[in-house]
Amino acid sequence: MSQDDLLLDSEQAAPKVAGSRSRLGLVVTGVLAGSLVTLYAVSAPFVAPALRKVCLPFVPATPAQLDNVLAALRGRSGTLVDIGSGDGRIVIAAAKRGFQASGFELNPWLVWYSRCKAWREGVRRSTSFHISDLWKVSFAQYSNVVIFGVPEMMERLELKLETELPSTAKVVACRFPFPTWVPERTAGKGIDTVWVYDAKAFKSQNGVTRTAKQDTPTLSS
């Protein structure tokens, strides 16, 4: 083969190599873009709550915490709500014990996972999971409330639950107690501790306290 033939072959091959590289670049770009979109879709629901002033980070309940919550609710029945329901384990366990249980959670991925898990566990009809901000929901219909809160939100949540809950309700707080309510009992130790509150007691307690504060006269100089 002459030198001219070799030159001609190399000139013909060059566009093919360039085209292959171009197609490879498009594939790599597409894969990278798809990966970034997927990463954003998965991480955004976890990151977005952290940008709020007060957020409920997802920390799964330990087996001991779950047992303590169920023990605190022994003898109770009716409706139950888990505020910040995470992966749905409290709601599902409560439904298995006869409660009509609901969960409210900001993270849509956790809500979808919870719904799927409830279906697999055979309690789909006695559970419901909602993508919602707890401050935009009324809890007036619930006779049992479970909350895995953070200290920054507990005082505000006290006021909300005092206003909305019926006097027959029970509230079970996990990890952190409410700042002014007096629990009727506690269960567990350390991070597994739960505090049980009676709505009739805290409505009476803080109703009197808040009225007293409002009626306290101010001294003028």
NURO-381249 format. One line per 4 residues: number of its first residue (from 1); for each residue x, y, z of N, C-alpha, C. Coordinates in Angstrom, 2 decimals, decimal comma. Layout:
NUM) X:Y:Z:X:Y:Z:X:Y:Z  ...
This chain:
1) 0,86:-1,20:0,00:0,00:0,00:0,00:0,89:1,23:0,00  0,56:2,18:-0,90:1,37:3,39:-1,04:1,12:4,35:0,11  2,00:5,32:0,20:1,86:6,35:1,24:0,59:7,16:1,04  0,20:7,38:-0,23:-1,03:8,12:-0,52:-2,26:7,35:-0,05
5) -2,23:6,00:-0,24:-3,35:5,18:0,21:-3,49:5,23:1,72  -2,34:5,16:2,42:-2,36:5,24:3,89:-2,93:6,57:4,36  -2,54:7,64:3,71:-3,00:8,98:4,07:-4,51:9,07:3,85  -5,00:8,48:2,72:-6,41:8,53:2,42:-7,22:7,75:3,46
9) -6,69:6,56:3,84:-7,37:5,75:4,85:-7,46:6,47:6,19  -6,37:7,16:6,58:-6,37:7,88:7,86:-7,33:9,05:7,84  -7,44:9,71:6,68:-8,37:10,83:6,57:-9,83:10,36:6,66  -10,10:9,16:6,10:-11,46:8,62:6,16:-11,81:8,12:7,57
13) -10,79:7,61:8,27:-11,03:7,08:9,62:-11,22:8,18:10,64  -10,61:9,35:10,39:-10,66:10,44:11,37:-12,08:10,87:11,70  -12,96:11,07:10,68:-14,34:11,45:11,03:-15,07:10,38:11,85  -14,74:9,09:11,56:-15,39:8,01:12,31:-14,98:8,07:13,78
17) -13,68:8,29:14,05:-13,19:8,39:15,42:-13,81:9,58:16,11  -13,86:10,70:15,40:-14,44:11,92:15,98:-15,92:11,71:16,29  -16,62:11,00:15,35:-18,04:10,73:15,58:-18,25:9,83:16,77  -17,38:8,82:16,92:-17,49:7,91:18,06:-17,27:8,65:19,36
21) -16,26:9,53:19,35:-15,98:10,31:20,55:-17,14:11,24:20,88  -17,75:11,79:19,84:-18,87:12,70:20,05:-20,05:11,96:20,67  -20,34:10,76:20,13:-21,44:9,97:20,68:-21,15:9,54:22,11  -19,89:9,16:22,37:-19,50:8,77:23,73:-19,66:9,94:24,69
25) -19,29:11,13:24,22:-19,43:12,32:25,05:-20,89:12,60:25,39  -21,77:12,40:24,40:-23,19:12,62:24,64:-23,73:11,61:25,66  -23,28:10,35:25,52:-23,74:9,32:26,45:-23,28:9,64:27,87  -22,00:9,99:28,02:-21,45:10,32:29,34:-22,18:11,51:29,93
29) -22,42:12,54:29,09:-23,14:13,72:29,57:-24,55:13,38:30,01  -25,22:12,52:29,23:-26,57:12,12:29,58:-26,62:11,34:30,88  -25,67:10,40:31,03:-25,61:9,60:32,26:-25,35:10,50:33,46  -24,40:11,43:33,31:-24,06:12,34:34,40:-25,26:13,21:34,78
33) -25,94:13,75:33,76:-27,10:14,60:34,02:-28,21:13,81:34,71  -28,43:12,58:34,23:-29,44:11,74:34,85:-29,11:11,42:36,29  -27,83:11,17:36,54:-27,40:10,87:37,91:-27,61:12,06:38,83  -27,31:13,25:38,32:-27,49:14,46:39,13:-28,97:14,70:39,44
37) -29,82:14,49:38,43:-31,26:14,66:38,64:-31,77:13,67:39,67  -31,32:12,40:39,55:-31,73:11,38:40,51:-31,25:11,71:41,91  -29,99:12,15:42,02:-29,43:12,52:43,32:-30,22:13,65:43,95  -30,58:14,65:43,14:-31,36:15,78:43,65:-32,73:15,32:44,11
41) -33,37:14,46:43,30:-34,72:14,00:43,64:-34,73:13,22:44,94  -33,67:12,41:45,16:-33,61:11,59:46,36:-33,22:12,42:47,58  -32,28:13,35:47,40:-31,74:14,08:48,55:-32,56:15,29:48,94  -33,27:15,89:47,99:-34,00:17,13:48,27:-34,99:16,99:49,43
45) -35,80:15,91:49,48:-36,73:15,80:50,59:-36,05:15,71:51,95  -34,78:15,18:51,97:-34,06:15,10:53,22:-33,41:16,43:53,58  -32,93:17,15:52,57:-32,22:18,40:52,81:-33,19:19,54:53,07  -34,30:19,57:52,33:-35,25:20,69:52,44:-35,75:20,91:53,86
49) -36,17:19,85:54,61:-36,61:20,11:55,97:-35,54:20,74:56,84  -34,26:20,43:56,56:-33,18:20,99:57,35:-33,04:22,49:57,15  -33,60:23,01:56,06:-33,53:24,44:55,79:-34,64:25,20:56,51  -35,57:24,48:57,11:-36,63:25,14:57,85:-36,11:25,60:59,20
53) -36,84:26,52:59,81:-36,45:27,03:61,12:-36,44:25,92:62,15  -37,49:25,08:62,14:-37,57:23,93:63,03:-37,87:22,72:62,18  -37,05:21,69:62,28:-37,26:20,51:61,44:-37,28:19,26:62,31  -37,86:18,20:61,76:-37,86:16,91:62,41:-36,95:15,97:61,63
57) -35,70:15,81:62,06:-34,81:14,91:61,34:-35,30:13,47:61,46  -35,08:12,68:60,40:-35,52:11,30:60,43:-34,50:10,46:61,17  -34,88:10,02:62,37:-34,08:9,09:63,17:-35,01:7,94:63,55  -34,83:6,77:62,97:-35,77:5,67:63,22:-35,89:5,35:64,71
61) -37,08:5,02:65,14:-37,31:4,59:66,52:-36,58:3,28:66,77  -35,97:3,16:67,93:-35,31:1,91:68,30:-36,37:0,90:68,72  -36,03:-0,38:68,71:-37,00:-1,39:69,18:-37,49:-1,10:70,59  -36,58:-0,61:71,46:-36,98:-0,30:72,84:-37,96:0,86:72,87
65) -37,73:1,88:72,05:-38,65:3,01:71,99:-40,03:2,57:71,51  -40,04:1,74:70,50:-41,31:1,23:69,96:-42,06:0,45:71,03  -41,34:-0,40:71,77:-41,98:-1,17:72,85:-42,52:-0,23:73,93  -41,77:0,80:74,27:-42,20:1,74:75,31:-43,44:2,52:74,88
69) -43,49:2,91:73,61:-44,67:3,62:73,10:-45,90:2,72:73,18  -45,77:1,50:72,72:-46,90:0,57:72,73:-47,34:0,25:74,16  -46,37:0,16:75,08:-46,70:-0,09:76,48:-47,46:1,10:77,07  -47,05:2,32:76,68:-47,72:3,52:77,17:-49,15:3,61:76,68
73) -49,42:3,00:75,53:-50,76:3,05:74,93:-51,60:1,82:75,25  -51,08:0,95:76,10:-51,81:-0,28:76,42:-53,15:0,07:77,09  -54,21:-0,57:76,63:-55,53:-0,28:77,15:-56,25:0,84:76,42  -55,54:1,52:75,53:-56,13:2,60:74,74:-56,64:2,05:73,40
77) -57,48:2,84:72,74:-58,01:2,44:71,43:-58,41:3,69:70,67  -58,98:3,49:69,49:-59,46:4,62:68,71:-58,44:5,11:67,71  -58,42:6,41:67,50:-57,53:7,01:66,49:-56,19:7,36:67,09  -55,17:7,23:66,27:-53,80:7,56:66,70:-53,09:8,29:65,57
81) -52,28:9,27:65,94:-51,48:9,98:64,95:-50,02:10,00:65,42  -49,14:9,73:64,47:-47,70:9,85:64,70:-47,23:11,09:63,96  -46,77:12,10:64,71:-46,33:13,37:64,12:-44,86:13,24:63,75  -44,58:13,27:62,44:-43,23:12,99:61,96:-43,03:11,49:61,90
85) -43,84:10,82:61,07:-43,95:9,36:61,13:-42,80:8,60:60,50  -41,87:9,29:59,81:-40,68:8,62:59,28:-41,02:7,45:58,38  -40,48:6,29:58,71:-40,70:5,11:57,86:-41,97:4,35:58,22  -42,79:4,90:59,11:-44,11:4,32:59,39:-44,16:3,23:60,44
89) -43,06:2,95:61,11:-43,04:1,79:62,00:-43,99:1,95:63,20  -44,12:3,18:63,74:-45,04:3,40:64,87:-46,48:3,21:64,40  -46,82:3,81:63,27:-48,19:3,73:62,74:-48,56:2,28:62,45  -47,68:1,56:61,82:-47,96:0,16:61,46:-48,10:-0,71:62,70
93) -47,21:-0,52:63,67:-47,30:-1,31:64,90:-48,59:-1,01:65,66  -49,00:0,28:65,67:-50,24:0,65:66,34:-51,45:0,05:65,63  -51,43:0,06:64,29:-52,53:-0,51:63,52:-52,68:-2,01:63,82  -51,59:-2,70:64,01:-51,64:-4,12:64,31:-52,27:-4,39:65,67
97) -52,30:-3,34:66,51:-52,91:-3,48:67,84:-54,29:-2,85:67,92  -54,89:-2,62:66,75:-56,28:-2,21:66,71:-56,56:-0,74:66,54  -55,52:0,10:66,50:-55,73:1,53:66,31:-56,01:1,85:64,84  -56,78:2,89:64,61:-56,89:3,48:63,28:-55,81:4,55:63,23
101) -54,69:4,24:62,62:-53,48:5,03:62,80:-53,10:5,83:61,56  -52,64:7,05:61,79:-52,23:7,95:60,71:-50,84:8,50:61,00  -50,13:8,82:59,93:-48,82:9,44:60,07:-48,71:10,67:59,21  -48,07:11,70:59,74:-47,81:12,92:58,97:-46,31:13,10:58,86
105) -45,85:13,29:57,61:-44,42:13,33:57,33:-44,17:14,25:56,14  -43,11:15,06:56,22:-42,78:15,97:55,13:-42,08:15,28:53,97  -41,36:14,23:54,25:-40,55:13,56:53,24:-41,41:12,61:52,39  -41,66:12,93:51,12:-42,53:12,08:50,31:-42,00:10,67:50,11
109) -40,68:10,51:50,05:-40,10:9,18:49,86:-40,44:8,28:51,05  -40,37:8,84:52,26:-40,69:8,07:53,45:-42,19:7,75:53,50  -43,02:8,68:53,05:-44,47:8,44:53,02:-44,79:7,30:52,05  -44,21:7,33:50,87:-44,46:6,27:49,89:-43,94:4,92:50,40
113) -42,78:4,95:51,04:-42,23:3,72:51,62:-43,17:3,18:52,69  -43,70:4,09:53,54:-44,60:3,68:54,63:-45,87:3,04:54,07  -46,43:3,64:53,02:-47,65:3,10:52,41:-47,40:1,70:51,85  -46,26:1,54:51,21:-45,91:0,23:50,65:-45,71:-0,80:51,76
117) -45,05:-0,38:52,83:-44,79:-1,29:53,95:-46,10:-1,68:54,64  -47,02:-0,72:54,79:-48,31:-1,01:55,41:-49,09:-2,03:54,57  -49,00:-1,89:53,25:-49,66:-2,84:52,36:-49,06:-4,24:52,52  -47,73:-4,30:52,59:-47,06:-5,60:52,75:-47,39:-6,23:54,11
121) -47,56:-5,39:55,13:-47,83:-5,90:56,48:-49,32:-6,20:56,71  -50,15:-5,91:55,70:-51,56:-6,24:55,80:-52,41:-5,28:56,62  -51,93:-4,02:56,79:-52,69:-3,06:57,59:-53,02:-1,80:56,77  -53,10:-1,94:55,46:-53,36:-0,79:54,59:-54,67:-0,11:54,93
125) -55,70:-0,88:55,26:-57,03:-0,30:55,51:-57,12:0,43:56,85  -56,22:0,12:57,76:-56,27:0,77:59,08:-55,14:1,78:59,27  -54,48:2,16:58,17:-53,42:3,16:58,24:-53,61:4,20:57,14  -53,06:5,35:57,38:-52,99:6,38:56,34:-51,75:7,22:56,59
129) -51,12:7,63:55,50:-49,90:8,43:55,59:-50,06:9,67:54,71  -49,66:10,81:55,26:-49,91:12,08:54,60:-48,61:12,89:54,49  -48,41:13,49:53,33:-47,29:14,41:53,13:-47,78:15,80:53,55  -47,40:16,22:54,74:-47,95:17,48:55,25:-47,08:18,05:56,35
133) -47,12:19,36:56,47:-46,47:20,10:57,54:-47,37:20,03:58,77  -46,82:19,61:59,91:-47,64:19,42:61,11:-48,33:20,69:61,56  -47,74:21,86:61,25:-48,33:23,11:61,70:-49,56:23,49:60,87  -49,78:22,81:59,76:-50,92:23,10:58,90:-52,03:22,07:59,04
137) -51,89:21,17:60,03:-52,85:20,09:60,22:-53,54:20,26:61,58  -54,83:19,97:61,64:-55,54:19,93:62,92:-55,53:18,50:63,44  -55,22:18,35:64,72:-55,18:17,02:65,34:-56,40:16,77:66,23  -57,46:17,55:66,01:-58,65:17,48:66,85:-59,33:16,11:66,82
141) -59,16:15,37:65,74:-59,87:14,09:65,60:-59,15:12,93:66,27  -57,94:13,16:66,81:-57,14:12,05:67,32:-57,21:11,96:68,85  -57,35:10,74:69,34:-57,40:10,51:70,78:-56,07:10,02:71,35  -55,13:9,71:70,45:-53,80:9,28:70,87:-52,77:9,93:69,94
145) -51,76:10,54:70,53:-50,75:11,27:69,76:-49,36:10,79:70,16  -48,53:10,50:69,15:-47,13:10,15:69,38:-46,27:11,18:68,68  -45,24:11,67:69,37:-44,37:12,68:68,77:-42,91:12,40:69,10  -42,09:12,31:68,06:-40,64:12,31:68,21:-40,19:13,72:67,83
149) -40,14:14,61:68,80:-39,87:16,02:68,50:-38,44:16,43:68,78  -38,19:17,71:68,60:-36,92:18,33:68,96:-37,23:19,47:69,93  -36,31:19,82:70,82:-36,60:20,82:71,86:-37,14:22,14:71,32  -36,65:22,58:70,16:-37,04:23,88:69,63:-38,52:23,99:69,27
153) -39,19:22,87:69,10:-40,58:22,90:68,66:-41,57:22,58:69,76  -41,10:22,06:70,90:-42,01:21,48:71,87:-42,93:22,50:72,53  -42,44:23,69:72,81:-43,30:24,69:73,45:-44,43:25,12:72,52  -44,10:25,35:71,27:-45,13:25,73:70,30:-46,13:24,60:70,09
157) -45,63:23,36:70,09:-46,52:22,22:69,90:-47,44:22,04:71,11  -46,95:22,37:72,30:-47,80:22,34:73,49:-49,07:23,17:73,27  -48,87:24,39:72,81:-50,00:25,31:72,60:-50,97:24,76:71,57  -50,41:24,20:70,50:-51,26:23,66:69,43:-52,10:22,48:69,93
161) -51,48:21,55:70,64:-52,19:20,37:71,10:-53,18:20,72:72,22  -52,82:21,65:73,08:-53,76:22,10:74,12:-55,05:22,62:73,50  -54,89:23,34:72,40:-56,04:23,96:71,75:-56,89:22,94:70,99  -56,23:21,96:70,35:-56,93:21,10:69,41:-57,40:19,76:69,97
165) -56,66:19,18:70,89:-56,98:17,81:71,31:-58,20:17,76:72,24  -58,96:16,67:72,16:-60,05:16,47:73,13:-59,46:16,16:74,51  -60,23:16,38:75,54:-59,73:16,18:76,90:-59,48:14,71:77,23  -59,98:13,80:76,41:-59,78:12,37:76,63:-58,48:11,85:75,98
169) -57,74:12,70:75,33:-56,56:12,27:74,57:-55,37:11,98:75,48  -54,49:11,14:74,95:-53,19:10,88:75,57:-52,12:11,28:74,57  -51,02:11,83:75,09:-49,90:12,23:74,24:-48,65:11,51:74,74  -47,94:10,87:73,83:-46,70:10,17:74,17:-45,55:10,89:73,46
173) -44,65:11,46:74,24:-43,48:12,16:73,69:-42,25:11,27:73,81  -41,49:11,19:72,75:-40,29:10,36:72,71:-39,04:11,23:72,56  -37,99:10,85:73,27:-36,69:11,51:73,25:-36,65:12,83:74,01  -37,66:13,69:73,82:-37,67:14,97:74,53:-39,06:15,21:75,13
177) -39,12:15,63:76,40:-40,43:15,91:77,01:-40,94:17,30:76,63  -42,20:17,54:76,92:-42,75:18,89:76,75:-42,26:19,77:77,89  -42,06:21,06:77,63:-41,40:21,92:78,63:-42,22:22,24:79,88  -43,55:22,35:79,78:-44,32:22,74:80,98:-45,32:21,69:81,42
181) -45,70:20,76:80,55:-46,64:19,73:80,95:-46,01:18,79:81,98  -46,83:18,29:82,90:-46,37:17,32:83,89:-46,82:15,94:83,44  -45,89:15,02:83,18:-46,30:13,69:82,70:-46,96:12,88:83,81  -47,92:12,05:83,41:-48,55:11,19:84,40:-47,68:9,97:84,70
185) -46,80:9,62:83,74:-45,83:8,55:83,98:-44,79:8,57:82,87  -43,70:7,87:83,10:-42,65:7,70:82,08:-42,32:6,22:81,95  -41,68:5,88:80,85:-41,25:4,50:80,63:-39,91:4,52:79,91  -39,04:3,57:80,25:-37,75:3,48:79,59:-36,69:4,36:80,22
189) -35,49:4,26:79,68:-34,36:5,02:80,19:-33,57:5,63:79,04  -32,85:6,72:79,32:-31,99:7,34:78,31:-32,77:7,79:77,09  -32,20:7,51:75,91:-32,84:7,96:74,67:-34,13:7,19:74,38  -34,34:6,09:75,09:-35,55:5,29:74,88:-36,71:5,73:75,78
193) -36,51:6,76:76,59:-37,55:7,23:77,51:-38,74:7,80:76,73  -39,93:7,51:77,21:-41,14:8,15:76,69:-41,88:8,78:77,86  -42,53:9,91:77,59:-43,31:10,64:78,59:-44,77:10,60:78,18  -45,64:10,23:79,11:-47,05:10,08:78,80:-47,82:11,22:79,48
197) -48,62:11,92:78,68:-49,37:13,08:79,17:-50,87:12,87:78,97  -51,63:13,33:79,95:-53,08:13,27:79,89:-53,63:14,63:79,49  -54,43:14,68:78,44:-54,91:15,95:77,91:-55,75:16,72:78,93  -56,57:16,01:79,68:-57,39:16,69:80,67:-56,52:17,42:81,69
201) -55,42:16,77:82,08:-54,52:17,37:83,07:-53,78:18,57:82,51  -53,21:18,45:81,28:-52,43:19,60:80,80:-53,32:20,73:80,32  -54,53:20,42:79,90:-55,45:21,51:79,55:-55,82:22,30:80,79  -56,07:21,59:81,89:-56,42:22,25:83,14:-55,22:23,00:83,71
205) -54,07:22,33:83,72:-52,85:22,92:84,26:-52,47:24,20:83,56  -52,33:24,14:82,25:-51,86:25,31:81,52:-52,97:26,31:81,25  -54,24:25,86:81,30:-55,33:26,81:81,19:-55,31:27,76:82,37  -55,13:27,20:83,57:-55,05:28,01:84,78:-53,80:28,87:84,77
209) -52,67:28,27:84,38:-51,40:29,00:84,38:-51,44:30,18:83,43  -51,96:29,94:82,22:-51,98:31,02:81,23:-52,98:32,11:81,62  -54,10:31,70:82,25:-55,07:32,69:82,71:-54,47:33,55:83,82  -53,73:32,89:84,71:-53,09:33,61:85,81:-52,09:34,63:85,29
213) -51,35:34,23:84,25:-50,38:35,15:83,66:-51,07:36,35:83,03  -52,19:36,09:82,38:-52,92:37,18:81,74:-53,52:38,13:82,76  -53,94:37,58:83,95:-54,60:38,40:84,96:-53,65:39,06:85,93  -52,36:38,72:85,85:-51,40:39,33:86,76:-51,28:40,82:86,49
217) -51,55:41,68:87,53:-51,49:43,12:87,30:-50,05:43,60:87,15  -49,87:44,62:86,39:-48,55:45,24:86,23:-48,45:46,42:87,16  -47,29:46,59:87,76:-47,06:47,68:88,70:-46,50:48,88:87,97  -47,15:50,02:88,16:-46,65:51,24:87,54:-45,82:52,03:88,53
221) -44,83:52,70:88,07:-43,95:53,45:88,95:-44,57:54,80:89,29
